[in-house]
Amino acid sequence: MNSKVLPYFFIFILAFVSIVTFGQSKKVWINQADDFFAKEDYASALKYYDKVLDDTTILEIEIIPYEVAISNQKLKDFQKEIDTNRTVPILHYIHHQKGMCYRNIRDYKKAVSQFAYTSEFDSYPEDTYYYGEALMKINEHEKAITQFENFIKAERKIDSLTKSAQLSMTGCYYAINDKSTINGVDVEKLDTNVFNRGTSSFAPMYWEGESKLIFTSARAGGVVLDPLVQNSEFLCDIYYSEKVDEETWGVATNFGRPVNTGNHEGAGCFNNTNVMFFTRWSDEDRTKQNIYLARMVAGKFFEALKLDESVNKEGFRSIHPFVSMDGGTLFYASDRPGGKGGLDIWKVAIDPTGMPYGEPENLGEPVNSEFDEVTPFFHEQSSTLFFSSTGHKSIGGLDIFKSSYNRVDDLYGQVINLGKPINSPQDDAYMIWDSKLEYGYFSSDREDCEAGHCYDIYKVKNAPIQVFLEGLVFDFDTDDVIPNAKLTFKDVRYAFKPFEIETDEEGFYSLELERDWELFIKAQKPSYFADAANVDARGITQTTTLIQDFTLQKIPEGEIEIEGIEYDFDSDKLRPISMEVLDKLFDFLEINDNLVVEINSHTDARGSDKYNQDLSQRRAKSCVDYLISKGIPENRLVAKGYGESQPAVLLDADKKPVLDENGEKIILTEKYIDSIKGKDEQNALHQKNRRTAFTVVGEGYKLESK
């Protein structure tokens, strides 16, 4: 070979080998990046994706702990849907994966830039959706709407994401609506000395009352197993702090081992017997997140144990425990099978030692959706569940919502967004409130930080919650309003004395209630029977106007039959069914405590006049004696027997008098009954005469008796 050609040949070979080696290195880096991505170590994945794009640049990104992990269950399905139907250029793939990494580590500003670039590719039509989603997170809701519209209108799109895009658009419109801002709510970030020190702080929870908080934080001085390898500023531990005075919190204290370890521990809570529940996970595989239990005796913990499959189902995530006030129910979030989709809120019964028993129950709709629901907190005093969700008309990411719980029907009510300023375009979660819903704490990554996402703990002062009550008083027969009707308000727990107000000339009344009132209200007017209702102002979580109308019926001049009163044959002894009927009359007389009534009894015409008179008197007295035994004052009751002297009037099916050919009422005299053919028909008419009734014979009893 020519000596002059030889050096060039070696240069060519060297260049060829370098190219091959370089190409192989890039394949290795892509595989490493994909492996980190699959393990949800997105920061490390970014490092290698960037290395593929520019091997001279290796980004040194450490993992910032971010315990609220959004379920990838649906995302995996999306990927399967698209990956089996297309092949994309490697450059497009790398840039798309970078965007997904920024999305998953919540660095939304970089995600916006990345998806703005990749959404122009034909390779990834779903990146238009992710572009809109990232715009939501940086408070660019109007621009986000445009991208969601572009995605929905696109010829090539991922059908699985269409509903998400539609829901996100709804959230964007809600965010730019003035009604999404709740006036009077103040939010402030807690201090950086106690709570918001280090790289991340979140999951505040009350412990032993409202003057002590436990919370999760990644900061210097935490528990590590190998200081040469691990950095506690990037490991979550559980801490607590106690109030020194009304505005000052004491130093944050790490619970130490064995609760905190070289792994991540967070989102802790206690039951009412000093058993702590918390989430534990590892950076080695962030998909494995489980709930643990640790018992504390005399201020010291035993070794933590992982809860069984009623909470931690193998292969699925279980996080964010919360225990009800009575210590009998554990709420938690999980993507276990049987849910609505993604992470759902579940509950399971637990014994006093903290151990679960029985089958877990999904809270179902309307709380859970096909999106993610996490960080449950049940406010006992108001029977309200607070939680966070990426669905339910979110302003962006996780928003905090509430749903009232009906204990009688065991149902959760409409899901309501807490609005701004509690919610933001970023993630907002871990909401807790004091007993009166005046102050609360939550976590949010709304502020910029070096790593693009850092949870901080915020304090919220709620807007003053006012409860108003108003209504009208109507005439039952005419529907006309009744002016100057008297309304009496009694506290069912006797915490304050009864008070009275009157309706105005339009029959209207209104007043403001205290939020802890549970009232019995009675409406009265002379010549009318009273009407009553119970109004409960407890459990109201926002300014509310309650409506309670009353309908009063005119007191008739004649008698009112008490249907269902029965006696043994030829006896004044009340049958059990009669006592049940008289119990209802007792309730009526309790409400109408101003009335004096005559209890009258009647017989049919068969038998002697004297006998019938005596029997009816004894039967009327039996009714009166029963009512007196129940507590009705004796001087409000008159027993009167009429024997056969006052036969009944024939009534139709609507209880209206039947008229004869002359327009007169038909009286059920013995002569009339005998004129009816058929023994059964005659006996039925005799039965109508054998009746018990009452007649109002006086009003103003209470007034006269004072």
ZAMARGU-4260 file (C-alpha; in steps of 0.2 Angstrom, whole numbers, plus 5000, padded with zeros to 4 digits):
<rodrens>
0) 5000/5000/5000 | 5006/5017/4996 | 5014/5025/5011 | 5005/5041/5008 | 4988/5033/5007
5) 4990/5023/5023 | 4988/5037/5036 | 4971/5042/5027 | 4965/5024/5028 | 4969/5023/5047
10) 4960/5040/5049 | 4945/5033/5040 | 4945/5017/5050 | 4946/5027/5066 | 4932/5039/5061
15) 4921/5023/5056 | 4924/5015/5073 | 4921/5031/5082 | 4904/5033/5073 | 4899/5015/5077
20) 4904/5017/5095 | 4895/5034/5096 | 4879/5026/5089 | 4880/5011/5101 | 4883/5023/5115
25) 4867/5033/5110 | 4857/5017/5110 | 4864/5012/5127 | 4859/5030/5133 | 4841/5028/5126
30) 4839/5011/5134 | 4845/5018/5151 | 4834/5033/5149 | 4819/5022/5145 | 4823/5011/5160
35) 4823/5026/5172 | 4807/5032/5164 | 4798/5015/5167 | 4804/5016/5185 | 4796/5034/5186
40) 4814/5041/5189 | 4810/5055/5177 | 4825/5066/5182 | 4837/5053/5179 | 4828/5049/5162
45) 4830/5067/5157 | 4849/5066/5160 | 4851/5052/5147 | 4839/5059/5135 | 4848/5075/5135
50) 4864/5065/5133 | 4858/5057/5117 | 4854/5074/5110 | 4871/5082/5116 | 4883/5070/5123
55) 4894/5084/5129 | 4880/5089/5141 | 4876/5079/5156 | 4863/5087/5167 | 4866/5084/5185
60) 4848/5083/5191 | 4844/5076/5208 | 4827/5069/5213 | 4816/5081/5222 | 4804/5071/5232
65) 4786/5073/5226 | 4775/5061/5236 | 4759/5065/5226 | 4761/5053/5212 | 4748/5054/5198
70) 4743/5036/5192 | 4751/5031/5176 | 4737/5018/5173 | 4729/5028/5160 | 4745/5034/5152
75) 4751/5017/5149 | 4735/5013/5140 | 4737/5028/5129 | 4755/5023/5125 | 4749/5005/5120
80) 4736/5013/5110 | 4748/5023/5099 | 4764/5013/5100 | 4756/4998/5091 | 4750/5009/5076
85) 4765/5019/5071 | 4784/5021/5070 | 4792/5038/5074 | 4809/5046/5070 | 4821/5043/5085
90) 4823/5062/5086 | 4804/5065/5088 | 4804/5051/5101 | 4818/5059/5112 | 4810/5076/5112
95) 4793/5068/5116 | 4800/5059/5130 | 4809/5074/5137 | 4792/5083/5137 | 4784/5069/5146
100) 4798/5069/5159 | 4795/5088/5162 | 4777/5084/5164 | 4780/5071/5176 | 4792/5080/5187
105) 4780/5095/5186 | 4792/5107/5178 | 4778/5115/5168 | 4787/5130/5161 | 4800/5118/5152
110) 4785/5106/5148 | 4777/5121/5139 | 4792/5124/5128 | 4795/5106/5125 | 4777/5102/5120
115) 4776/5118/5109 | 4790/5111/5099 | 4784/5093/5098 | 4766/5097/5095 | 4771/5102/5078
120) 4777/5085/5074 | 4765/5073/5066 | 4772/5059/5076 | 4764/5063/5092 | 4747/5071/5090
125) 4744/5069/5109 | 4757/5082/5112 | 4745/5095/5107 | 4734/5089/5122 | 4750/5089/5134
130) 4754/5107/5127 | 4737/5113/5133 | 4738/5104/5149 | 4755/5112/5153 | 4748/5129/5148
135) 4735/5126/5161 | 4748/5123/5174 | 4756/5140/5171 | 4740/5150/5172 | 4738/5152/5153
140) 4720/5145/5153 | 4715/5155/5137 | 4730/5148/5127 | 4726/5131/5134 | 4708/5131/5128
145) 4715/5134/5110 | 4726/5119/5111 | 4713/5108/5118 | 4701/5114/5104 | 4715/5110/5091
150) 4717/5092/5099 | 4698/5089/5099 | 4697/5095/5081 | 4712/5086/5074 | 4709/5072/5062
155) 4723/5061/5071 | 4720/5061/5089 | 4720/5049/5104 | 4702/5045/5108 | 4707/5041/5126
160) 4712/5059/5129 | 4697/5067/5121 | 4687/5067/5137 | 4702/5073/5146 | 4703/5088/5134
165) 4685/5092/5136 | 4685/5091/5155 | 4701/5102/5155 | 4693/5115/5144 | 4678/5115/5157
170) 4691/5118/5170 | 4699/5132/5160 | 4683/5141/5158 | 4680/5139/5176 | 4697/5146/5180
175) 4694/5162/5170 | 4677/5165/5177 | 4676/5177/5191 | 4665/5165/5201 | 4680/5154/5203
180) 4688/5166/5216 | 4681/5165/5233 | 4681/5182/5241 | 4687/5184/5259 | 4699/5169/5259
185) 4717/5172/5264 | 4731/5161/5260 | 4749/5163/5266 | 4764/5152/5265 | 4770/5146/5282
190) 4788/5150/5288 | 4804/5143/5282 | 4811/5140/5299 | 4798/5126/5305 | 4788/5120/5290
195) 4795/5125/5273 | 4813/5121/5275 | 4822/5110/5263 | 4817/5105/5246 | 4799/5099/5249
200) 4786/5100/5263 | 4768/5094/5262 | 4754/5083/5270 | 4750/5093/5286 | 4739/5084/5298
205) 4732/5087/5316 | 4739/5076/5330 | 4731/5076/5348 | 4721/5092/5344 | 4723/5107/5333
210) 4739/5114/5342 | 4750/5100/5335 | 4754/5096/5317 | 4763/5082/5309 | 4770/5085/5291
215) 4782/5078/5278 | 4798/5086/5273 | 4814/5083/5264 | 4827/5093/5272 | 4845/5092/5280
220) 4846/5082/5296 | 4834/5069/5291 | 4836/5050/5293 | 4848/5042/5281 | 4856/5024/5281
225) 4872/5029/5272 | 4877/5047/5273 | 4890/5045/5259 | 4877/5039/5247 | 4861/5047/5253
230) 4856/5065/5255 | 4842/5069/5267 | 4837/5084/5258 | 4830/5073/5244 | 4822/5060/5256
235) 4805/5062/5264 | 4804/5060/5283 | 4789/5064/5295 | 4790/5078/5307 | 4779/5086/5320
240) 4778/5104/5328 | 4768/5110/5342 | 4761/5128/5344 | 4770/5139/5357 | 4757/5153/5356
245) 4743/5158/5344 | 4754/5163/5330 | 4770/5153/5334 | 4775/5135/5330 | 4789/5127/5339
250) 4804/5118/5332 | 4801/5104/5319 | 4805/5087/5327 | 4809/5072/5317 | 4800/5056/5323
255) 4816/5047/5319 | 4818/5028/5318 | 4810/5016/5316 | 4796/5027/5308 | 4808/5036/5296
260) 4821/5026/5287 | 4833/5027/5272 | 4817/5027/5261 | 4804/5040/5259 | 4790/5041/5273
265) 4776/5054/5271 | 4758/5058/5273 | 4756/5053/5291 | 4741/5053/5302 | 4736/5045/5319
270) 4721/5036/5325 | 4714/5040/5343 | 4726/5027/5351 | 4743/5033/5345 | 4744/5022/5330
275) 4753/5031/5316 | 4748/5027/5298 | 4760/5033/5284 | 4765/5030/5266 | 4782/5023/5262
280) 4791/5021/5245 | 4808/5020/5238 | 4818/5029/5224 | 4823/5012/5217 | 4805/5009/5211
285) 4793/5023/5214 | 4778/5013/5208 | 4779/5003/5224 | 4770/5014/5237 | 4762/5007/5252
290) 4754/5011/5268 | 4762/5006/5284 | 4757/5006/5303 | 4768/5010/5318 | 4762/5009/5336
295) 4768/5022/5349 | 4769/5017/5367 | 4776/5030/5380 | 4783/5041/5366 | 4792/5027/5357
300) 4787/5018/5341 | 4788/4999/5338 | 4795/4994/5321 | 4782/4998/5307 | 4773/4985/5298
305) 4765/4985/5280 | 4746/4983/5280 | 4738/4968/5272 | 4730/4967/5255 | 4714/4975/5261
310) 4724/4991/5259 | 4740/4986/5250 | 4736/4976/5235 | 4751/4969/5227 | 4756/4977/5211
315) 4746/4993/5215 | 4749/5009/5223 | 4741/5013/5240 | 4744/5031/5248 | 4738/5045/5258
320) 4730/5037/5274 | 4718/5046/5285 | 4708/5040/5300 | 4691/5045/5305 | 4689/5054/5322
325) 4682/5039/5330 | 4697/5028/5325 | 4686/5016/5316 | 4688/5020/5297 | 4704/5021/5287
330) 4702/5032/5271 | 4716/5030/5258 | 4720/5032/5239 | 4723/5018/5228 | 4723/5012/5210
335) 4718/4995/5215 | 4705/4985/5204 | 4687/4989/5206 | 4689/5008/5206 | 4683/5021/5194
340) 4700/5024/5186 | 4717/5030/5191 | 4718/5033/5209 | 4702/5032/5219 | 4698/5035/5237
345) 4693/5020/5247 | 4689/5016/5265 | 4691/5001/5276 | 4686/4997/5294 | 4700/4996/5307
350) 4701/4990/5325 | 4708/5000/5340 | 4725/4993/5336 | 4724/5000/5319 | 4723/4983/5309
355) 4710/4983/5295 | 4696/4970/5294 | 4683/4967/5281 | 4683/4972/5263 | 4688/4989/5257
360) 4675/5000/5250 | 4677/5012/5235 | 4668/5028/5239 | 4661/5028/5222 | 4653/5042/5212
365) 4652/5057/5214 | 4668/5058/5224 | 4678/5046/5213 | 4680/5048/5194 | 4690/5040/5180
370) 4704/5053/5184 | 4714/5054/5201 | 4707/5057/5218 | 4719/5058/5232 | 4723/5065/5250
375) 4706/5062/5259 | 4702/5072/5275 | 4685/5069/5283 | 4679/5084/5293 | 4668/5076/5307
380) 4659/5092/5313 | 4652/5096/5296 | 4651/5078/5289 | 4661/5084/5274 | 4675/5075/5264
385) 4689/5086/5257 | 4700/5078/5244 | 4710/5082/5229 | 4707/5077/5211 | 4713/5080/5193
390) 4695/5079/5187 | 4679/5087/5193 | 4682/5104/5184 | 4700/5107/5190 | 4709/5123/5187
395) 4725/5114/5184 | 4732/5098/5190 | 4726/5093/5207 | 4713/5104/5214 | 4705/5103/5232
400) 4686/5098/5232 | 4673/5095/5245 | 4658/5084/5246 | 4645/5083/5260 | 4641/5066/5267
405) 4623/5061/5271 | 4625/5050/5286 | 4606/5044/5285 | 4607/5039/5267 | 4626/5035/5267
410) 4628/5045/5252 | 4641/5059/5246 | 4634/5075/5238 | 4639/5086/5224 | 4657/5089/5222
415) 4662/5107/5224 | 4679/5115/5219 | 4685/5126/5233 | 4690/5139/5220 | 4704/5152/5221
420) 4715/5157/5230 | 4715/5139/5238 | 4717/5131/5222 | 4729/5136/5208 | 4735/5131/5191
425) 4747/5120/5200 | 4744/5105/5211 | 4735/5108/5227 | 4732/5094/5240 | 4732/5088/5258
430) 4718/5100/5264 | 4714/5100/5283 | 4702/5111/5293 | 4700/5116/5311 | 4683/5111/5319
435) 4675/5127/5315 | 4681/5128/5297 | 4689/5145/5301 | 4707/5140/5298 | 4716/5126/5288
440) 4732/5120/5280 | 4736/5113/5263 | 4750/5109/5252 | 4754/5117/5235 | 4768/5118/5222
445) 4762/5135/5216 | 4778/5144/5218 | 4793/5142/5207 | 4808/5133/5214 | 4825/5127/5207
450) 4819/5110/5203 | 4803/5116/5194 | 4791/5108/5207 | 4792/5109/5226 | 4778/5107/5238
455) 4776/5120/5252 | 4763/5121/5266 | 4751/5135/5267 | 4739/5141/5280 | 4721/5147/5274
460) 4710/5158/5284 | 4692/5155/5277 | 4680/5168/5272 | 4667/5171/5286 | 4654/5158/5284
465) 4636/5165/5287 | 4620/5156/5287 | 4604/5165/5284 | 4586/5158/5286 | 4571/5165/5277
470) 4554/5160/5271 | 4535/5163/5270 | 4520/5158/5280 | 4505/5153/5269 | 4487/5149/5272
475) 4484/5130/5268 | 4468/5132/5259 | 4470/5148/5249 | 4489/5149/5247 | 4488/5167/5253
480) 4503/5173/5263 | 4499/5176/5282 | 4506/5192/5289 | 4511/5194/5307 | 4512/5175/5310
485) 4523/5171/5326 | 4538/5160/5324 | 4546/5152/5339 | 4564/5146/5339 | 4570/5133/5351
490) 4587/5126/5352 | 4586/5107/5352 | 4601/5106/5364 | 4594/5119/5376 | 4610/5130/5374
495) 4600/5146/5374 | 4582/5152/5378 | 4568/5151/5365 | 4565/5167/5355 | 4551/5174/5344
500) 4550/5184/5328 | 4535/5189/5317 | 4532/5188/5298 | 4530/5205/5290 | 4515/5211/5280
505) 4520/5200/5266 | 4521/5185/5276 | 4540/5185/5275 | 4553/5182/5289 | 4572/5182/5289
510) 4586/5180/5301 | 4605/5175/5303 | 4608/5159/5312 | 4624/5154/5321 | 4633/5140/5312
515) 4631/5127/5326 | 4612/5130/5329 | 4600/5115/5327 | 4583/5123/5329 | 4565/5118/5331
520) 4554/5131/5323 | 4535/5133/5326 | 4524/5145/5316 | 4507/5150/5324 | 4493/5162/5321
525) 4476/5164/5330 | 4462/5153/5322 | 4475/5142/5314 | 4484/5126/5318 | 4502/5127/5320
530) 4516/5121/5308 | 4533/5116/5313 | 4550/5111/5306 | 4568/5107/5311 | 4582/5117/5303
535) 4600/5112/5306 | 4614/5125/5303 | 4628/5113/5307 | 4639/5106/5294 | 4637/5121/5282
540) 4654/5124/5274 | 4650/5140/5264 | 4639/5155/5266 | 4622/5148/5263 | 4603/5154/5263
545) 4591/5141/5270 | 4573/5142/5264 | 4560/5136/5276 | 4541/5140/5272 | 4527/5136/5284
550) 4509/5132/5279 | 4495/5135/5292 | 4477/5127/5291 | 4462/5136/5298 | 4454/5128/5313
555) 4437/5121/5308 | 4422/5124/5318 | 4416/5106/5319 | 4424/5090/5325 | 4439/5082/5317
560) 4438/5063/5316 | 4453/5053/5324 | 4454/5039/5312 | 4460/5022/5317 | 4454/5022/5336
565) 4448/5005/5340 | 4441/4997/5356 | 4438/4979/5361 | 4419/4974/5359 | 4408/4982/5372
570) 4424/4989/5381 | 4432/5006/5383 | 4450/4997/5383 | 4461/5005/5369 | 4468/4993/5357
575) 4487/4994/5353 | 4483/5002/5336 | 4473/5015/5345 | 4488/5020/5355 | 4498/5022/5340
580) 4485/5034/5333 | 4484/5044/5349 | 4503/5045/5349 | 4501/5055/5333 | 4488/5066/5341
585) 4500/5069/5356 | 4513/5076/5344 | 4500/5087/5336 | 4495/5094/5353 | 4513/5096/5358
590) 4515/5108/5343 | 4498/5116/5345 | 4502/5119/5364 | 4490/5134/5364 | 4474/5124/5361
595) 4461/5116/5373 | 4453/5102/5364 | 4438/5091/5368 | 4440/5072/5364 | 4423/5066/5360
600) 4417/5048/5357 | 4401/5042/5348 | 4392/5026/5346 | 4379/5019/5333 | 4361/5019/5337
605) 4360/5001/5341 | 4358/4997/5360 | 4349/5008/5373 | 4352/5027/5374 | 4359/5026/5392
610) 4371/5012/5388 | 4378/5020/5373 | 4380/5037/5382 | 4389/5028/5396 | 4400/5018/5384
615) 4405/5033/5374 | 4410/5043/5389 | 4421/5029/5396 | 4429/5028/5379 | 4432/5047/5377
620) 4440/5046/5395 | 4451/5032/5390 | 4458/5043/5376 | 4460/5058/5388 | 4469/5047/5401
625) 4481/5040/5388 | 4486/5058/5382 | 4488/5064/5400 | 4499/5049/5404 | 4510/5055/5389
630) 4512/5072/5396 | 4498/5083/5390 | 4491/5094/5404 | 4474/5088/5411 | 4466/5106/5409
635) 4470/5106/5390 | 4458/5090/5388 | 4440/5088/5390 | 4432/5070/5388 | 4415/5070/5381
640) 4404/5056/5376 | 4389/5059/5365 | 4382/5041/5363 | 4371/5040/5348 | 4365/5058/5349
645) 4376/5065/5335 | 4377/5053/5320 | 4390/5056/5307 | 4388/5065/5290 | 4391/5054/5274
650) 4407/5059/5266 | 4414/5055/5249 | 4431/5048/5244 | 4438/5066/5246 | 4431/5068/5264
655) 4418/5080/5257 | 4400/5079/5262 | 4388/5070/5251 | 4373/5080/5247 | 4355/5073/5244
660) 4343/5079/5230 | 4339/5094/5240 | 4357/5099/5242 | 4357/5095/5260 | 4370/5085/5269
665) 4366/5066/5272 | 4365/5062/5290 | 4368/5044/5295 | 4353/5041/5305 | 4346/5024/5310
670) 4332/5027/5297 | 4344/5031/5283 | 4355/5016/5287 | 4340/5005/5287 | 4335/5011/5270
675) 4352/5005/5262 | 4351/4987/5255 | 4363/4974/5261 | 4369/4970/5278 | 4388/4974/5274
680) 4384/4991/5268 | 4373/4995/5283 | 4387/4988/5295 | 4399/5000/5286 | 4388/5015/5289
685) 4386/5010/5308 | 4405/5009/5309 | 4406/5027/5303 | 4395/5032/5318 | 4406/5023/5330
690) 4420/5036/5330 | 4432/5046/5340 | 4435/5064/5336 | 4442/5080/5343 | 4435/5098/5343
695) 4445/5114/5347 | 4436/5122/5361 | 4449/5136/5366 | 4465/5145/5361 | 4478/5154/5371
700) 4481/5140/5384 | 4499/5145/5387 | 4495/5163/5388 | 4481/5160/5401 | 4491/5148/5411
705) 4506/5160/5414
</rodrens>
